[in-house]
Amino acid sequence: MTADCLFCKMIAGEIQVPFAHQDEQLVVLKDINPQAPLHLLIIPRRHIATLNDLTPEDDGLVGSLFRAAATLAKQHGYDERGYRTVFNVNREAGQSVFHIHLHLLAGRGMGWPPG
């Protein structure tokens, strides 16, 4: 846990938020500024600031984030319709909380290229 990290505080229970899902490796919560009808954040419990900080030992963790996204998309009925997963890395790419998190977006058409 990093003392000044918003997601670490949520995971530790210092900030109370309802989790849409949680297990031993990750938590899932609704984005407070949703960009689609379904917009969930899939967050590892262990603090990792950006994708640049991943190591080969994190490969399984990253895989679990994507498997959770697929499971959640299916639970919400978007597995066949389509959904998007996004990692933002550093400020210029839109990362505002420096604790990696995978965005799951669904329920509207997604343009290409993304903004």
N, C-alpha and C positions, 0 to 999 in steps of 0.2 A: 504494500500500500504506500502511496505517495501522499503526504499530508495535505497538499494543496490541490489534489486531483478530485474534480467533481464526481467522476464515476467511482473512484475508490471510496469516497464518502458514502455514496449510494450503496455500494456493495457491502460496506461495513455496517450499514444501518444507521449511520450518523445523519443521513438525510433519508427520510422515509419516502419511498416511491413504490408503487405497485409493479411487480415484475410480471410480465406476460408469460414468462417461463424462466426456470432456473435449474441448474444442475451443478455438479461439482466443479465444472470448468468454466461455466458462463452464466450470464444473466441476460434477459431480454426485456426491453422496455419500449413503450411507445415514444416516438420522437415528439418533443414538445412543439415543434414547428413542422408538422407533416407536409411533405411535398407530394403525397399521393394518398388515396383512401386507406391503403395499408402502408405504414412507414414505421418499421421497427428497427431498433438498434440492438445488435447482437454483440455483447461485450464480454471479453474474457475477464475472469475474476482477477487474474494476475496482471499487474500493471506493466504494460509495454507502451511506451510513448508513441511511437510511429512504426510503420512497416519497416522503416530503415533500421530499426532496433531488433528485428527478428533474427534468430539464429536457426541453424538446422534442427536444433532440439525443439523448436516451436512448430515444426511442420505438422505434427499431429493436432496441435491446438488450432492452427489455421484451418485444417481440414474439418475439425469439429464445428467451427463457425459456419462454414459453407454447408455442411450437412444439416445444421440447425436451420439455416435459411431455407433449404429445400423442404424440410419437414414443416416449418411454419407456413410456407407458401401453400403447401398441400392442405394443411389444416384450415386455411382461410379460403380455399377453393381457387387458388391462382396457379397451381402447378401446371395445368394444361393451357390456361389463358396466357400466361407469361408473367414474369417478374424480373426485376433488376436487382443486382447486388453491387454495392459500391464501397470502396475504401477511399477516403480522402487522406492525402498525406501532406502535411504541413500547411501553413496558412494560405499560400497562393492557390492551393487546390481546395480550400474550404474547410480544412480541419480546424475546429475551434476548441475541442477538448482533446488534450494530448494524452490519450489512453486509447489504443486502437479499438475500433468498433466498426462492424460491418452493417451498412444500411441495407435493409430489405424494403423495396418499394414495389407496389403493385396496385392494380385497380384503375389504371388509366393508361392511355397510349404513351409509350416512351419514344421520344424522338432520337434521331442520330444525326450528327454527333451530339453527345450529351453536352450540356452547358458547361 
